Structure formats: structure tokens, C-alpha cells
Amino acid sequence: RDCTLDLEDCTFEGNRATQFTSGGAIWSQGDVTAMRCAFRDNLADGDGGAIYVHMSALLVSGCSFIGNTVESARDGEGGAICMTWDTMATIEDSVFEDNAAPNGGAVCGRRGHARITRCRFRNNSALTSPLRSSFHVGGGAIAAVSANMKLTDCDLQGNRATGGGAVRGDFSTNLALTNCVLAGNRAEQGGGIEMTARNLRLTNCTLASNFGQDQHAVTGPGVFEHCIVWDGGDLDAGLFGEITAVYSDIQGGYPGQGNLDVDPLFVRPGRWTDALDPNAILGPDDPNAVWLAGDYHLQSQAGHWDDDANDYVIDAATSPCIDAGDWATPIGDEPFPNGGVLNLGAYGGTAQASRSYFGGPICETPLPGDINGDCKVDSVDTELSLQDWRVSGAPAANQPPTVTITAPADGDIITVNSSNPTILIAVDASDADGVINQVSFAIEQRWETGYRRTSTVDTDGSNGWTWEWRFVAAGSEYDPGEYTITVYAIDDDCEIAFASEVRITVVVTQ
């Protein structure tokens, strides 16, 4: 557990972890770093078709995961990567294609934290399970089981699952998606997302052509801001809460301030086609249908960003989702002319946002005071300039929470016995620009030949963030001695902060 594994420019292909073991290529209980590595056609009978990491740190950057599989006699997790029990993961600039597992076709996180940035998930699947009645089945690309995940600038297209064609989260999960595309995903429940927790937040995301047999693109409660939901199922909060949406374009309409119901005019929507004939057009329920990925930039007569041309390309029409955001929200890195107002969808607020069009040639040289870029200075610019949010550069990033262990104190010697069997762990946690969703507690005792660790989560801080650790109890098997207490807090944007560790000594008396 105290070892580290550092990999650069390596290839792992065709490895096997059999007889219910995990980690087809890598199993680790220590920190793992993989840079520019390729993982192809690895298999595990347990969890983690390519990588399994337990209670450690994981960094994956610039890697590819193709065709890795979990074939488990139970509900195995993470066709490419499985992260368990307080693993802290950063996954960036990586590609996941054609991976499969009963839970989390590409990635599964259980009781840990993952930040996934600029990654592409295509044609991953979580379709079969020998325990079909299991509650934890699904997530064609990603499954979060009592986990904390934040996805930014990710593309999830053509994934399939029993529940949550692209992403699935359970009751204790915190999940935030920002500037992500979810398109052409399908499932029995929740073509794009299935969520049973209330802690789902989507900001500037595009959901298109996600089809669920339950007729829902999203199943489960959440918050949508500056999003587009088009050409697929609707939004259904289910039994666990409600869906709120503001300044979003939702087909069929949806109550909420600034919401639209208009064709967003994507540059090139994806489509289902025949695997043997890419010119054929099939329905999402056709067994031979495969998803041909689309381009979900917004059309603009002033130009949309084209990756192939590495430049802006002029369209014949302009999307009504351009400049349709909340005037009180910063425009981030949107290029000039940007209208001074945030675009909806996955590229809003980014350097690839489609340009604003005002019916005439684009201003080649910005005029002083011309905030929206329409080649004139008028009352609209005055109104925009009066907004106190109007600052240069990108909007302020979400601030992480603060957390401190207030009891016990570092170095305390605590006596427990049958009449006083518990140790109260108390925490002060707050968030300056949001709310605390949960506080996670862990205690660990280590010795020369091993360790013991116990953890729990508090999701209701109405009476304070606390854990009554029952040290003396039948079957507890806790030994007197030194223990380390670790705590971290998670806010509503899935940012995480750790408290300073506290070390105590526990004495047991009769």
C-alpha cells in the first residue's frame, strides 16, 4: 500500500485476471500514475477490466482504453477502470471506446472521488448482469456508486446500458457535469442519465438523441443550467425529488426562468446507422444500429468552430441558443463577437462558443464600448456594462469548501469502556459559494503486517457534521492503540476539501 506505480508510454494488451480477481492489467492498493499508455483487450473476472485501484490515488493522462472487459459472475464494475473506497482519481485527455462491464461500461467509482476532464467515451456498454435484479447495474460509460464525480469538457456518445445510457449514479452519489456532450446514448431507464440521488447538476451541457425505453433522456432528480435537451426522451424526476431547469432549451418545453423550446440548430447531429452500411438510417431500437457521432456546436452566420478546419466556419443559419443565457452569468472565454451573453449548450462559456450574429459583417476591430460586438455602441451595451458581473477573463471558479475536525483534538488520549463505548468525531464544514452535500469520515489503525480502516458518510448536517464511532461493541474487533482520523467535505459542485488529519490514542478499560 505504501508503494507507487509510475507508467509512461506503456502498452497493456490481452492480459487476464481470472477466478473472480480484479484488475485485468493492473491491480493496486498504492498510488498509480499512467501517462500516454494504451490498454487494449484486457479482461477481469472481478472488477476493473484494465485497472483496479483501491483506497489510493490514481492519475490517468493521455491514455487510451479500447475493448477492455469485465466478465463477472456477479455485478462486476468498471470495464476499463474501477476505483474503490476513498480512491482519489484524476482522469484527463483520455479515450474510452468499446469497453464493457455490468456496472460502468468504461469507468466505475465506488466510495471515492474522481475528476474526469477532456475525455471521450464512445460505444461503451453496461448491458448484462447475472444478477439482473441488482440495484447497482448500469452506466454505459460511467457508474458512480456512493461516489463523488465531476466531469468537465467530456464527450459521451453511443454508449448503452440497462440504466443510464451514458451515466448512472445511486442514492449517495454527487455528480456534476460541465460543458459535456451526451448524445446517442440509450438504455432501458434514462437514455442519457439515470440518477437516484438528488445531487446531480448539469451546467452548459448538451443532451441530444438519448433514448430510453422509459421515454426519458434523464431519469432522476437534478438541476439544469444553460443546457440543451433535444431530440430524444424528456426529463423525468422519478420518485426521489424534482428536476429544476433555468435558461435551458428543452424540447417540448419545461417550466423555469429563461427556458426555450426551439430547434438548437446543431452543426451536424449524430445518427444511428447500420454497422455494415453507414449510409443507412436506423432507429435506436434496431439491433444492428450503431451511433455515428455528431458535431454539437451551434450553427452561426458569424461562424462556428470547426475542429477539422481549425477555424471558424460560416453557416446559413444562426442558432437561437446563442446569447440565450442569463445576463447575470459571465461569458467566460467566448470569442468576440459574443453578444455579451452566455450561449447555451456544451460550448457556452468556452473558446469554441459559436459567434454572435447581428445581420451584417463581423466587426474586425472591436469598438470601444461595443460590448456585444454588433459594430455599434448603443443602449444594449450600456445595459450590459451596468451588470456588476461584467469582468474581463473567465468567471470565478467554484471555491472548494472548508473543513476542520473540531473533536477530538490531535494527540488526545481517549478512554472507552462498555458504559462509554463511543467516540464522537465532530466537524466544522462550510462552503462560501454553495452548500455542503456530504462529509466523509474515516479512521485507520496500522501495524507492521497490515491495517484496519472504517469509514462512513454524513449527508445531513442539520444537527452538525458528526460521527459517533462505536469503538466497544460485540464483534467490532477494534484494538486499543493509535488511530488516524481523516475527513473530507464535498460541495454542490463536487469540489472536495480535506481536513488536517487528527491522531488519537484509544485506551480500553473495564
N, C-alpha and C positions, 0 to 999 in steps of 0.2 A: 504493500500500500504506500510505502514511502518512496517507491521508485517512480521514475518518469520515462516516458517513451516519446522520442522526437523522431519524426519521419519526414523526409523531404524527397520529392521526385521518385517515389516508390510505386510499384505495381503489385497488387494482390489479386490473383485470378484463380478461380476454380478451387478454393480452399473449402474444407468441410469441418463443421463441428457437429458430431453425431451423438446419438444416445442422450437426447434431451439437454445437451450442453449449448452454451451461448457463445456468440462471437465467432462467426464463420472465418474471419481473417484475424481479428484482434479481440482479445478479452483482457480487460484491465481494471484493476482496482487502484491504480495510480494515475497520475495526470498524463494525458495523451495530447500530442500536437502532431497534426498531419498537414503538410504543406505540399500542394501540387501533386497529390497522389491519385492513383487510379485504382478503383475497386470494382472488379468485374466478376459476375457469376459465382460469387461466394454464397455459401449456404450454412444455416444453423438449424438444429432441431429445437433449440430453445428460443432465445431472443437475440436480436442483432445479427442480421444476415452477414454483414461485413464487420461492424464494430459494436462491441458491448462495453460500456463504461459504467462502473458502479461507484458512487459516492466520491467522485473525483472532479477534476477539471478537464474539459475537452475543448480543443481548438481545431477546427477544420477550416482550411482556407484554400481556395483554388483547386478543389478536388472534384473528381467525377465518380459517381456511383451508378453503375449500369448493370441491371439484371441480377441483383442480389436478392436472396430469398430466405424467408423463414418458413420451414415446413415442420410445424409443431403438432404434437398430439394434444396440445391444449391451445389456448389463445395466445400464441407467440406474438411478440411485439418487435416492430422496427425492422422492415425488410432490409434497409441499409444500415441504420444506426439506432441503437437502443440505449437510452440514458436513464439510470435509475438512482433513486434515493440520494437526493441532495447533490447530484452532479450539476455543475455549473458549466454550461456549454456555450460556445460561440461558433456558429457555422456561417461562413460567408463566401460569396463568389464561387459557389459550387453548383454542380448539376446532378440531378437525381432523375433517372429515367428507367422505366420498366422494372422497378423493384416491387416486391410483393411480400405481404405478411397478413395474418388475420387482423392485426391491430397496428395501424400506422404503416401503410404500404412502403413508405420511404423512411420516415423518422417517427420514433415514439419516445416521449419523455414521461417518466413516471416519478413523481415526487422530486422534481428538480427544476432548474431554471435554464431556459435556452433563449438566446438572441440569434435569430436567423435573418441574414441580410443579403440582398442581391443574389438570391438563389433561384434556380429554375427547377420546377417539378413537373415532369411530363410522363403520362401513361403509367403511373404507379397504381397499385391496386391493393385493396383490403377487402376481399370478396368472400373468402371461405373460412370456415372455422368448424372444427369437430365439435365445439361446444356452442352451437348456434344460439342457444338461449342466454349465453353470457352477456352481461351488461357492457363489458368492455370490448366491443368489436366495432371496427370501422376506421375512418380516416384514411381515404385513399392515398393522400400524400403524407399527412401529419396527424398523429394522435397525441393528445395531451391528457394524461391520467393523473389527476391531483397535482398538476404541474403549472408552472408559470412560463408563458411563451410570448415573445414579441417578434413579429415578422415585419420586415421593412423592405420595400422595393423588391418583392418576390413575385414570380410568375408561376402560377399553378394552373395548368391546362391539361385536360384529357385524363384526369385521374378518376378512379372508380372505387366504390366501397358499398358495403351494406348500409352504413350510416355515415353521413358526412363525406360526399364525394371527394372533396379536397381536404377538409379539416374536420376533426371531431374532438370535442372536449367534454369532460364529465363534470360532476357536481362541484368539485373543489378546484376547478381549473380557472386560472386567469389568462385571458388570451387577447392580445391586441394586434391588429393588422393595420399598417400604414403604407399607403402608396403601393398596394398589391393588386394584381390582376388574378381573378379566379374565373376561368372560362372553360366551357365544355366538360365540366365535371358532372358525374351522375352517381346516383345512389338510390337505395330504397327509401331512406329518410334523409331529407336535406341534401339536395343535389350538390350544393356548394359547401355548406357548413351545417353540422348538427352539433348543438350545444345544449347541455343540460344544466350548466351553471349560468349565473346572472352576470358574470364578469367577462363579457365579450364586448370589445369596442373596435369598430372599423372606422378609419379616418382616411378620406381620399382613396377609396378602393373602388375597383370596377368589377362587378359580378355580371357575367353575360353567358347566356345559354347553358346555365347549370340546371339540370333536370333531375328531379326526384320523383319516384313513383308515388310519393305522397303529395305531389304537385307543388312542392315548396323548394325554392332555391336555398332558403335558410330556415332551419327548424330550431327553435330555441330563442331565449331572450337575448337582447343586446342593444347596443347604441350605434347608430349610423350617422356619420357627419361628413358632408361633402362627397357622398358616394353615388355610384350609378348601379342600378339593379335592372337589367333589361334582358328580354328575350329568353325567358325560362320560367321557372316557378316563382311564386310570390314569397312574401315574408310571413312566417308563422311563429309566434312566440311560444306555442305549446302550452304546457301546464305549469311552467316554472317561473313565469314572470311576464314581461312585456318587451316589445321592441319599440324603441323611440328612434325617430329619424328627423333630421333637420337639414335643410339645404342639400337635398339629395334628389336625384332623378330616378323615380321608381315607376316601372311600367304598371299601369292600372291605377296609379295614384296612391298616396299614403298620407295620412294626416300629419301635420308638423310644419313648423315655420320654414318658408322658403322652398318647400318641396315642389318638384315638377313632375309632369307625366308627358314627356316629349321624346321623340327619337333622338338619341345622343349623336347619331351620325359618326359611328366608328369608321376609321380609315379602311379596315378590311376585317370584318368579323370572321371568326373561325367557323368551321362547319364539320359535320360528320360525313365521312366519305367511306367508300369501300376500300378495304386494305389492299385489294388487288386492282382496283380501278379508281385512282384519285379523282377522276372526273365525275364519278357517280356521286349523287347526293342521297344520303340515307337518313332515316330518323334515328334519334338517340337510343331507341329500344331495339334497333336491329342488331342481331348478334354479330354481324360482320362489320359493324360500324366502328371506325376509328376516328379520332379527332384530329383535324388539320388545324393547327394553331393559327390564331389571327393576330392582327395588329390593332390594339385598342387605344391608340392615340385618337384624338378628336379631329375631324376634318376642319380646315380653316382656309378661307380665301386669302388669308395673310400667311398661311403656311403651317404645316405640322412637321414635327421632327421625324426624319426617316433614317433608321439605323444603317440601312444599306448604302444610301447616298451620303451619309454623314453630313446631312444638311437639311434645311427646311424645304418642303415640297408644297406647292400651291394646289389647293383643291377647288372644286367647282362650287362648293357649299361651305357653310360655316355652322358648326355645332352650337345649339342653344345652351349647351353646358359650359361654354366658355364665358367667363366673367359672371357666373351664376351663383357664386358663393356668398357667404356672409361678408358684408363690407367691413365688419369689425374683426375679420381674421386676416393676418398677414399673408402676403402673396408669396413669401419665401423667395425661391430662386427663379420664378417665372421670367422668361426673357422679354425684352421690350419689342413691340408694344404689348403690354399685358393688361390694359384696361384698369389697372389699379385694384382689380377684384380677383379673388381666387377662382380658378377653374375647378369644376367637379371632376371626379374620377381619379384614376391611378396616377396620372401625370400632373395633377394640380399641385402647385407649390414647388415644382421641380424645374430643373433646367431644360426638361423635354416637354414642358407645357406648350400646347398649341397657342399661336399668337392671336391677339385680338384683331378683329377686322372692323373697320369703320366706313366701308363703302368706297374707299379710294386708295391710292397708292400708300405704301407704308412709309412713315417718316424715316428717312435715312439718318437724320441727325435730330436727336431729341431736343425739343424746345424747352427753355427754362420755364417751369411751372406747368408744363404739359404732362400731368401725372399719368393719365390713362393712355397716352400715346396716339391720340386722334388727330395730331398735327395742328391743334389749336388750343388756346388757353381760354377756358370758359368757366361757367358756374359749376360744372361737374368736377373740374379739377379743384375748385375751391372747396366743394363739399368733401372730396376725398382728402384734401390736405388738412381739413379740420378734424379728421379722425385721429385720436390720440395714439392709435396703434401704428400709424404710418411711420415706420422707421426703416432705415436702409438695412440691407442684408436679410438673412434668413430669420424667421421667427425664433424667439427664445425657445430652446429645447426644454422638454419637460424636466423639472427638477426632481431628483430622486428623493425618497423620504428620508427622515432621520429616525434613528432608533437607538435606545440606550437600555441596558439592563440595570434596573434600579434595585433589585433584590434577587438573590443575595449579593453581597459585595465580594470583590476579588479578594481571595485569601481567607474568607470566612471558614470557621470550623463549626459544623452543624451536627447536632446530636439528634438522632431519631430513635424511636422505640415503638412498641406495639400501641401505646397510648398516644403517641405523637408521630404517626408514620409518614407524613408528607412534608415535602419541601416546596415552598411557594416560590416560583420564579415569576417576577413581575417586570414589565417592560413599559417604557415610555416611547410611543411611536407617533409621529405626525408627518403630514405632507403639506408643504406650503402652497402648492398649486393643484391639489386634488384631495383624494381621500385614501386611507389605508384599506386595502382589501383583505390582507391577512398578515399574520405574524407567525413565523415558523420557529419552533424551539427544538433544540437537540442537546442531549447530554451524552458524554462519551467517557468511558474508562479504558485505559490502555495498560497493558502489561507486556512482558517480553515476548510472549508467544501469541498475542492476539489483542483483541479489543472487544468492547461491547458498546453499542450505540442505540439509543432510543430517541425517537422524535415524535412531535405532534404539531398540529396546526390550530391556531385560533383565528376564526373568521368573523367573530363578533366582539368588537371592542367596546360595546356599550357599557360594560362594567369594568373596563380596563383590560389590557392585554396581559393575560396571566396563564400560567400552567401550574396546577397542583400535582407535582411529581410524587407519586406514591412509592416511596422507597421501601417501606416494610410492608410486605403483603405475601400471602401464600403463593409460592411459585414464581416470585419476582426474580429471585436469584441475583439480586444486586449485592455486591460485596462492599464492605466499608473500604474507605480509601479516598484517593484523589479523583476528582471528576472535572471535566471541562464543559462549560455551558456555552453554546453558540446560538445566536438568534439573528434572523434577518426579517425585514419587513418588505412588503410589496405594495405599490400604489396602484391606482386605477389605470395607469398607462403601462403597467407591467415593468416599471423600473424597480430595482432592488437595492437595498442598503443593508449592510451588516453592522451589528453592534460589536463593540470590543469584547473579546472573549473574557469570561469570568471563570476562575479556577477555585474550586472549593474542596474541602476535606470533610467527608462524612464519617461520623462515629456512631456505631450502633451499641445501645445499652439495653439491658433487660427491663 
